[in-house]
Amino acid sequence: MDSLPYILWLSLYLLRCYVGPCAGHSCIEEIPLVSFSCSAGNFSILPVDLPASIQSLDFSFNPLKYLYRKYFSLVPNLQELDLTRCSIMRIDDMAFQGLDNLHTLVLTGNPVSYWASQSFFGLQSLHRLVVVETSLTSLFDFPVGNLTSLRELNAGSNLLTSLRFPTSLLSLYTLDLHANQIADICESDLETLRSIKTINLTLILSRNRMEHIAPGAFRSITLHGLHIRGCFSTAEALRTGLKALSGLQVEKLEIGHYRNYGFKIHYQDGLLEGLCEVDAQELTINTIVKFPNGTKTLFDCMKNMTSLRLVNTNLNTFSPVSNASRLQYLVLKNCDLSYVPSWDLSNLLFLRELRITGCRDLAKFSMDLIGMYMLELLDLSRNQLRIDSCCSQIISGILVLKHLNLSYNMLIHINSVFLELPELCSLDLSHSRLLNVGKFPIFMRLGKLTVLDLSYTDCHFLIHCSFCGLYSLKQLSVSGNTFDSNILSAVFQNLTQLRSLDLSDCGLEDLPTGIFSGLELLQELKLSGNRLLELQPSVLTPLSALTHLDLSGNQFQSLPEETARALPLSLAKLDLSQNPFDCSCSQHDFVSWTNEQKEKVLTRSEHMVCKTPEHLQDFQLTDVLHLNCHVDLSILAGVLGTLLPAMTAFLLLYLCYSQNYLLLLRHWCCQHLYPKRITEDEYDAFVIYSSGDEEWVRRQLVPNLEEGKTRFRLCLHYRDFLPGVAITSNIINEGLLRSRKALVILSRNFMQSPWCSFEFDMAKSWQFLEGRVGIIVILLEQVTKVELRQVLGLHKYLRRNTYLEWGNGPLERTMFWVRLRKALDKGHSRRTSYPNIENNYGHQDDETQC
């Protein structure tokens, strides 16, 4: 007979397989082979093809109706099972047998009319059971006697009328009976608790409409927590109920009402007098209104309390609290205070944490906070404070303050007194307008600070030493602020212990090399919401420990191959979403890379969409990989066969009609067709530079190369060009054709000069016709890729060729001259001396006459 339900279940299962598909299922595999969601899949039985390895199963909103014996035998490794609103009406004996590892079972919203005596047999590891809205009428008869490991039972919103529960539940940490129908509590209901001195249980009775509690019903009972919020509809009922708690020992007591209820409890003198007979450590008072001004009886029965929370009250004054002098934790949330009651708070000599938050009228201090020598945490967030001299009104005499939160206020004017917080560990000033931050080294003495939040504080950082002194800082957020471009390369370099840096929404257009130097321990970097076009590999080089990188919401069209290669091996999450990606065939490698990384490091890849070309706009980047970007070779050969002759003819005509290229071509012909007429090059190098950099050429380049034992002869505009001759002829005849090499002095002045661009183009043509490496580029100052693109071909040239950089230090400059002389000397027999340079103006080389 015991096997009949199981046979019936098997018959129903086979019938389902016969009339419809049962092998497949519509469950979502959230974690491969571990976590599945079958929610709202219209399953009347468990799918047969779920893997036995599954540990978490969301089977909510399916029409199961009946749970028979060994119902979940196909998934024996389950640890979490959610059966919310599955229309379950009957649970038979041993329905969960075999689930030895199950620790969480949710049965919310099932109208169970029959619980077998061994419904939960075999759940030896169950820690949490949720039976909210299951029409449960009695907790005493609930079959949970074998759940010896149960720590939390949530039976809220049922039909319970009695608080009686079996002794098997005494190992619980939380018994939640909210919103039932418990109106009367008598002494016998709590005999089980009275017989065993437990201090671990939190009993939640909120939203049970209490009509009567027998006096002394809670005498000699010890609880960790008792919640009776929303149990009494009037002030008198609450007064009577608190008196009935006489003799209770409880660590945390929560009383009051709910904010959205239609009726309120008005404060009256003596309302809380019942607490005098209750041994409570922490008290939370919710939504009690109409506190009269100057109320003194509020604290009459709080002599031994260490923690007080007043939430959602209209308290607008704070009376003397000599009776509550032992308070260590005070919270005033969503009250009507218009100023910080500094004088009254000074009586709390043992206060360690003070939180006054969400008070819409709180704008100032009554006086300085004094005498609070033990205060470690001060939270004044989400008020309307205007602090004109921060923080002399706060830190006067507070020498051990470790945590300060002034976020979401109106205005905070930082002054030098702010430096006197030697023990401060965390500081939150976010979403408050700040003055002086970024203009002075405000944080110089905060050597123990580990967390600093300055996000959206309307700061503009102007000095390199904005964060000097923060040697222990691990987490920094400056999102929503701006930086002077001149300080970005060095402003973070002293933050060597930093683990997290948030630079979101800072209007950044470019990241200079060295911005993250010294941040070898950085693990999380947020750069979202900026205007970045690219990310140089050199920027990423120092970030060897990086695990999270957020580049979302910028202007990236792709991620170059060299940047992708520079990403740290430690990177676990990369966010590139909400960028205007180019999905054309030229970006095929990038699109392929995103598909490879989709399951590895990329997050929110569904928000990576194409911006261009137009026909692919709003397509997901990962959906365009299949597009055929390859051209048929036969078609390509035909097209090239037609176009190449035409392009060659056009190029020859262009060169023939171009005087400058014709001169170069004639020189090449002279060298190759009439080699006997070629003379030795007169100059070692023709110098191509802007007049804006002439001082550097005169003071640095010429003395270092034309003087000393090993001398080079340079061709210079101001000295060696022939007067009265066209500039283009001088550049080609007197410069390029008489020189072995060309020195290009690259700077911002260079890129703004059209003649420099012309000379650079001529040098490249000369290099091509001569068939030798003849151009040496000197990078006089750092320039961005956007600036390089102003000169046609310059950016690509630097990517393919090595160049020299003019350094700042003496060692770098020494190495610069050694490398430059070596480059000039390569491939040439060295002359030890030259004729006097000043006497050679007007010299004409015979090779130009061929």
N, C-alpha and C positions, 0 to 999 in steps of 0.2 A: 504494500500500500504506500510505503514511503517513496517508492520510485515512480508512482503514478504522475505527480506533477511534472517531474522531469521528462517522462515519456510524452506527456501532453505538450510540453514546451518544444520537444524535438519534433513532434508531429506538426505543430504550427510552423516551425522553422522550415521543414521540408515542403510543406504546402506553399509557403511564400516563395521558395526557390522554384517550385513548379509553375506557379502562376506569373512569376516575374523574375527578373535578374537578381541574384543574391551574391554573386561573386564580386561584382564591382560595388563601389560605394562613393559617396560624394563628400567624404571627410577631408578636411584640410590638414596636411602634414606640416605642423608648425615647426617642430624640431624632428629631423629624420629619425624614424624608428623609436622616438621617445615621446613626443607630444602630438596629440591629434585633437582636432575640433570637429565634431559631428553635429554641432548645434543646428536645430531647426532643419534637419535633413529628412523629416517624415519617416523615421525608422520606427518600426514596431518591435523589432528585435535587434540584437547586437550584430553588426556586420561580421561575417565569418572570416574575412580576410584581413582584419586588423592584426598587426604583428604581435607576437607574444611578448616582445621586448618593451611594449608601450608602458610608460610610467605615468603619464598625465592624459586624462580623457575628459573632454567637455562634451557631454551627451545631452545637454539641456534642450528643452522645447521639442522633445520627440514623444510620440504617443505610445509609451511603453505599457501603461496600465497595470501590469502584474510583474512582480519580481519573484521568480520561482527559485527552487534550490539550485545552488551553484550557477547562478545566472551569468556570472562573470568569469567562469572557469577558463575561457579562451585567452584571458589577459591577466595572468596570475601575478605579474610584476607591477601592477598599478600601485601608485602612491597617492595620486589625487584623482578623485572622481566627482564630477559635477552632474547631478541629475535634476537640476532646477526645472520645475514646471513640466514634468513628463507625464502628468495625469495619472500618477501611480496611486492606486486605491488599495492594493494589497501587497504586503511583503511577507513572504513565507519564511519558515525556519531555514536557517543556513543559506539564505539568498546570497550572502557575500562570502561564503566559505571559500577558502583558497587565496583570499587577498591578504596574505600575511603581512605585506609591507605597506598596506594602505594607511596613511596618516591623516587624510582629509576627506570627508564625505559630506556633500551638500545635497540636501533633499528639499530645499525651499520650494514652497508653492505647490506641493503635492497633497491632494485631499485624501490622505491615507485613513481608511476606515478600519483596517485590520493590521495590527502589529503582532506577529507571532512571538511567542515567548523567547525564541532563539533567533530573532530576526538578524541580530548583529553578531551571531556566533562566528568565531574565527578572526574577528578584527582585533587581534591582540596588540597591534601597533597603532591603533587609531588614537590621534591626539585631538582632533577637532571634528565635531559633529554639529551640523546646522540643520535644524528641523523647523525653521520659521514658516509660518502659515501652512501647517500640516493638520490642522483641526485637532491638535493634541488637547485632551481634556484633563489629564492627570499625569503629573510628573512622578508620583509615587509608584504607579503601575507601569511606567515606561520601561521596556526591557533592555536596560543598559547595564545590568548587574555584572556582566562579564567584561565590560570595557574598563579594565583595570588601568590602562594607560591614558584614559581620557583626561585632557587638560582644559578643554573649552567646550561647553554645551550652550548653543544659542537656540532657545526655544521661544523666541519672541513672536508676538502677533499670533498667538494661539487662543485657546478657550480655557486656559488654566484659571481656576478659582481659588486654589490653595497653594501655599508655599511649601507644603510637605514634599520632601524628596528622600530617596533611599540613601542609606549609608554608603553605598558604592560610589556616590558622587563626591565624597569628601576629599578625594585626591584632585578635584578640580581647582584650577586657578581662576576660571571665569564661568559664572553661571548667569546667563543673560535671559531674563524673563520679562523684557520690556513689552509694553502694549498688550498685556493679557487682561484678565478680568478679576484680578486679585484685589478685592475691596476690603477684606478683613484679615488681620494677622493676629492669631492668638498664641499663647505661650507654647502650646503643644506642637504648633507648626515648626518650631525651631529647636525642639528637644534634641534632634540629631546634631545640630551645630553646637548646642550647649554642652553636650557630653564629650565632645572632642575639642581641645583647645587648638584650633587651626588659625593661622595668620596669613594663609596664602590666598584665600578665596575672596574674589571681588563679586559682590552680589548686585546685579542691575535690576532694579524694580521700577525704573522710570516709566511714566505714562500708564501706570496702573492707577485708576481712580480710587485712592485710599479713602475709605469712610471711617475706618476704626482700626487702631492698633492698641492692643491690650497693654496697659501700663506694665512695664517690666518685661515685656515679651523679649527684648533684646539683652536683658541683664545677663552678665557673665559670658557674653558671646564676643569672640575676637574675630575681626575680619580685616582683610587687607584694604578693601574698598566697599563703599555702599553708595549707590546712586538712587536717589528718590526724587529726581527732577520731574516736574510735571505731575506729581501724585496728589497735590492738594490745590484746590481751586480758589481758596480764600486765605487771607493772612491768618485768621483764627484757626483754620484747619491745619495750616503749617505749624503754628505755635503748639497746638495740641499734639501733632505728630512728632515734633522734636522732643517734647517732654516724654513721650512714650519710648524714646530711645535710651532712656536712663539706664546706665550701667554698661553701655556698649563701649567696647574698645575697638577703634577703627583708625587705620592710618590715613585713608583718604575718604572724605565725605563730600558728596555733591548734592546740593539742594537748589530749590528755586523753580523756575518755569521755563517755557520755550518762547522765543521771541515772536513767533508768528501766531501764537494762540490768541483767540478773541478776547480773553480776559487776562488781567494782570494782577499780580500780588503787590499791594502797596505796603511799604515799610512802616512799621509801628514800633514805638518804644517797647522793649521787652519781647520783640518778635522772636529773637534767637536765645531767650533765656534757658530754653531746654538744653542748649549746648553746654551749659555749666555742669551737667551731670553726665556728659559724654566725653570720653577720653579720645579726642581726635587730634591728629598731627597736622593734617592739611584740609582746608575747607575751601570749596568752590561755591560761590553764590551767583546764580544765573538769573537775569531778567527779573529783578525785584526793583520796583520804581517808587517814585515819590519819596525819596530820601529828604527829610526836612533839613534845612540849613543848620549847621552846628550839631548834628547828631553825635551824641557821645556814648549812647548805649550799644552801638554796633559792636564795640570791642569788649563789652563787659565780660563775656564768657570765653575770651580768646587768650587767657593768660598763659596757657601752656602750648598754644599752637605755634608751629614754626613756618606755616605756609598759608597765605590767603590769596584767593583769586576772586575779584569782583568783575563780572562779565555782563555787558549789555544792561548797565544801570544808568540812571540819570544823576548819579552822584556828582555834585558840582562843588562841594567843599570836603575837606579832609580834616576831621576833628582830631584833637590830641589823642594819642594812642598809647598812653602810659601802661595800660593793662595788657597791651600786646607787644611789650618791649622785647620779647624773645623771637619775634618774627625774623626769619632769615630769607624768606621769599615772598615778594609782594607783586601782584599783577592787577593793574587797573586797565581794563580793556573796554573800549567803546563806551566811555563815560562822558559827562558834560563838564569836565574841568576846563577852566579857561586859563589857568596858570599852573605851573608845577609847584605843589605845596611844600617848598623846601624846608620851612621851619618845622612843620609837623613831622616830616620825614626824618629830620635830624634826631628825633627821639628814638628812632629804631637803631640802636647802637650795634645790634648784631646782624643787621641786614646785609646779605651777601648778593642777592639778585633783586633788581628793581626793574619792572617793566610797566611803562605807562604808554599804551599804544592805541591808535585808532580814535583819538578824542578830537573831534572835528573843530572844537573851539580852543584847543590848547595852543597858545601862541607865545608864551613867555614864561619866565621864572619869577616867583615872588621874591626870591633872594638867592644868594649862592647856596649850593648844596654844601653843608659843612657837617663835620662830626661823624661822617659815614666812613669810618676808618677801615671797615672790613668789606666794603662793597667791591665785588669782583666783576659783576655784570650789570650794565646799564643799557636798557633798551627804551628809547624815546621815539621810535619809528612811527610813521604814518600819522603824524599830527600836523599842526600848522605853525611850527616853531620858526621864529626869526631870531637867530642868535648872532648878535652883533660883535661879540668878542669871544670866539670859541678858542679855548673852552674854559676860561677862567670861572664861568658860572657853574661849571660841572666838576672840574677836577680839584677844586680847592680843598686840600686836605685828604683827597682820595688817592693814596699812593700805591694801592694794590690793584687798581682797576685793570682787568685783563680783556674784557670784551665791551666794546662801545658801538651802539647802533643808533645812528641819527638819520637813517634813510627816510625818503619820502616826506621831507619837510620843506619849508618855503625857502629859507636863505640861511646859510652858515658862513660867517666871516671868520676865516682862520687867522689867528695871530700867533705870536711867538710862544705864548703860554702853552700852546698845544704840544710843544716839544717835551713838556715835563710829564710824560706818561711812560716811565721806564719799563713797566711790567706789561704793557698792552700787547695782546696776542692777536686780536682780530678787531678790525675797524671797518664799519659799513657806513658810507656816506652817500650811497647811490640814490639817484633821483631827487637829490636836494641840490639847489643851486649853490655852488661854492665860490668863494672869492679868495684870491691869492695862491691857490694850488696851481702849480706849474710855473709860477713866476718866482718863487723862492724855495729853497730847500727845506720845506715844511717838516719832513719826516726824518730829519737828520739823526735824532736821538732815539728813534723807535727800533732799537736793535733786536728786540724779541718779537716784533710783529711778523706773523706768518700769513695772515689773510687781510687783504686790502681791496675793498670794492669802491671804486670811484665812477662807476658806470652812470652815464647820462647826468653828469653834474655840471655841464656847460663850461668845462675847463678847456683852456688852450695852453698846451705845454710849450714853453719857450726856452727853458734852460736845460742843459745836459744833466744837471744835478737834481732833476725833479724827484728822483727816487733814491737819492744818496742816503746812506745810513741803514737801508733795509736789508741787512746782511742775512737775515733768517727768513725772508719772505718766500713763501711757497705758492701762493695763489694771488694773482693780480688781475683785476678787471677794470679796464678803462674804456669800455665800449661807449659809443655815442659822444666821444670827445674828439678834439682835433690836436694835431701836432705840427709844430714848425718843421719844415722839411730839413732844416739844417741840423737838427738834433737827433733825427731818427736813427742814424748810424751808431749812436753811442748811448742813447738815453737808458737802455735796459742792460748795459753790459755789466753793471755791478751786482745784478740780481742772480748770482751764481747758484742759489738754492731753489730757484723758481721751478715749480712743477706744472702750473697752469697759467696761461696768459690769454686774456680775452681782448682782442683789438677789433671787435665787430663795430660796424657803422661809424668808422673814424674818418671816412672820406679819403682813404689812402688810394693813390693812383700808381704808386711805385714803391717797391721795397728795396732800399739801398743795400748793397753788399755790406755785411757786418752788423746788420740790425739785430741779429740773434747771436752774435758772437758772445761766448761765455755762458750760454744757456744750455750746456751739455746735458743737464738733468731734466729739461723741459719735456713733459709728457703730453700735454694738451695745448693746442694752439687754435684759437678761433679768429678767423679773418673774414667772416661773412659780412655781407652788406656793404662792402667797399666798392671801389671802381678799378680794381686790378685787371690789367690786360694780360699780364704774364707773370711768371714766377721763375726768377733766375735760379739755376741749379746751385750757384754759390750761396744763395740765401738759405738753402736747406742743409748745406753741408755741416754746420755745427750741431744740428738737431738729431744727434745719434740715438737719443732715447725716446723720440716722439712716437706716441701710440695713437693719438687722435688729432686729425687735421681737418678743419672746417673752412672750405673755400666757397661756400654757397653764396649766391646772390651777388656775384661780381660780374666782370665783363669778359671772362675767358671764352674764346671761340674754340679752343682745344687746349690740350696739354702737350707741349713739345716732347719729343722722344727723350731729349737729354734731361728734361725736368722729371719725367716719369722715372728715369733711371736713377735720379738723385734722391728719390723718396726713400726715407730710412727703412731699413729691413724690419725694424720694430713696429712699423705702422700697422695698426689693426683696423682703424676706421678712417675713411676719407670721404668727405661730403663735397661733391662738385655740383649739386643740384642748383637749379634756377640761374644758370648761366646761358648766354645767347650762343649756343654751340653752332659751329659750321659743320654741316653734315654732307658737304660735297665730296666728290671722289678723291680730292686732294687730301682729305682727312681720313682716308680709309684705315690707315694704321692706328690712328687714335680711336676710331670706332671699334676696331678689333680689340684694342687694349682694354677698353671699357667693358666689353663683353667678357674678357678673360678675368677682370678684376671684380665683376659684379657679385660673385659669390665669395670673394675673398675679403676685400677691404672697403669696397664702395657701399655707402649707405644712401638711402633715399634715391636710388637709381631710377625709380619711376618718375621722379621730378627732373630728370635730365632730358630735356627736349631740344629739338632742332629749332634754330632761328632762321638759318639760311641753308640751302636755297629755298626760294619761296614755296615750291611745290612740296617740300618736306616740312614746312613750318608746323610746329606743335606735335610732330611725330616724336615718340620716345627714341632716344639715341640708340638704345639696344635693339630697336626694331628695324633699323636701316642697314644692318650688317649684310643682309641677304641681297641688297641691291647690287646689280652687276656693274662694277666700275671698270671692267676690263674690255678693251677694244679688240675686235677680231684682227689678227696680224695681217691677213691678206688685204683687208680694207685699209689698215694703217699703211701698208706698203704702197698701195695705190695712191693714197692721199699724199704721202711723202714724195712719191715719184713725180707727182704733178707740181707740188708746191716748192720742192727744193730747187729745181732749175730756175723757177721764177724768182724765188727769194735770193738766189745767188746773183742773178743778173741785176736785180734791184740794188743789192749791196755793192756790187762793183760800180754801178753807175753813181751811187751815192758817194763812194770813196773817190771816184774820179773827179767829181765836181766839188769835193771838199778839199780846200787848200791845205788844211792842217794835216789830214790823213795822207794826202798826196805827198807832202814833204817827208813824212815818216816812211811811206812806201818807197820813195826815191832813195832815201838813206839805206833802206834794207837792200835795195837793188845794187847800190854802190858797194855794199859790203860783200854780197854774195856773187855778183856778176863781175866785179872789178876789184878783187881782194888786194891786188898789189898797191892800190892807191890809198888803202886804209892806214891811218896814222894812229898812234897810241892815244887813248882818251886823255883829254887835258884835265878834267875834273874827276875826283873820286865820287862825288855825289852832288846832285842838283837838289836844293832844299826847297820844298813846297810848303809854304806857310802863309798864315794870315798876317796882315800888317799889325793886327792887335796883339800878336805874339812876337813881334820883332825884338822887343827888349830881351825876352828869354833867349832868342837866337843870338843876339849880340853879346849878352853877358855870360851865357852858359855854353851854348853849342859851339860857337866859333873858337873861343879860347881853349876849350877842352880838346878840340879835334885838329886845329891848325897850329898849335904850339906844343912844344915838348919834343922828345926824341922821335916818336913815331907821329909823323905829321900827315894830315889829309888835306886835300884842297877841295873846298866847297864852292859851288856856283850859287851866288846869292843875287836876288833881284836888285837890291840897292847898290851893289858893287860891280857886278859883272855883266849886266845887260847893256847893250849898245844903245846910246842915245839916238833918237830920230828914227828908230826902227819900230815897226808894229809890234805890239806886245806878244801876239801869237807867234810871230816869227822869232822873237827873242826866246820865248818859252821852248820852242822846238829846236831852233838852230843853235842858240847859245846855251841852252839848258840841257835838254834831254839828249840831243845827238852828240854832245861833247862830254857826257858823264857816264861813268860805269853804273851808277846806281841812282835811285831817287829816294830822298828822305822826306816822308810825309809827316808833318807836325800836326797831329789831330787834336782839335779842341772845339769848344763851342763857337769860337770866332771863326775857325776853319769852315764849319758847316754853314755859317751864315754868309760866306763869301762865294759869289758865283765864279770868280777867277780861280779860287782854290779847287772848286768842283771841276772846272775845265782842265786845270793842270793834272788833277788826279786821273781824269779820263784819258788824257794824252799819255800819262805815265803807264797806264794799263795797256794802251795800244802799243806803246814802245816796247813794253815787256813782252807782248805777244809776238811782235815782229822780230825782236832780237833773239827770242827763244831762250832766254835765261832769266833766273830769279833776280830782279833788279830793284824791287821796291821794299823799303824798310819803313814800317809804320811806327811812329812814336806816339803813344797815348799820353798827352800832356796833362789831362784831367779826366775824371770819370764822367761819362756821358751815358744817357739812357738809350734803349733800343729805338724809342720813338724819335729821339734826336738824330740817331744814326741814319734812319730812313729818309732824312731830308736830303742826303746825298745819294744819288742813284748808285746802287751796287756796293756801297761802303759796308753796310751791315753784313751782307753775304760774304764780302771779301774778308772781313775780320773773323768770321766763323770758320773760314777755310785756311787762314794763314796766321802764323805766329806773329805777335807784335810785342814791342817794348813798352813798359809803363814807367813814367817818371815818378819816383817815389818821394816820400816826405822825409825819411830818416837818412842819416849819413851812410849807413851800411847799404841801404837800398840804392842810393845814388851812386856809390862806388861800384856796385855790381852793374848798374845801368851803363856806366861808361865802359866797363870791361866788355860787356856783351855787345855794345854798339860798335866799338873798335873792331871786335872780332868779326862782326857781320860785314863791316866795310872792307876789311882786309881779306875776306874770303875770296879765293879764286884770282888773286892779283899779286904780282911781284912787287914788293914794297919799295917805294922810293923814300930815302931818308930825308931828302930836302927838296924844296921847290924854289924856283926863282921868286924874287920879291913880288908878293901879290899886288901891291899897290902900283907896280910898274907894268902890269899886264893888261890894263884896260884896252879894249879895242882889238885884241888879238883875234885873228880870223883863222880858223882851221881849214887846211886844204881840202879835207874830205867833203866839205859842203859844195865844192866846185865840180865834183865828178858828174 
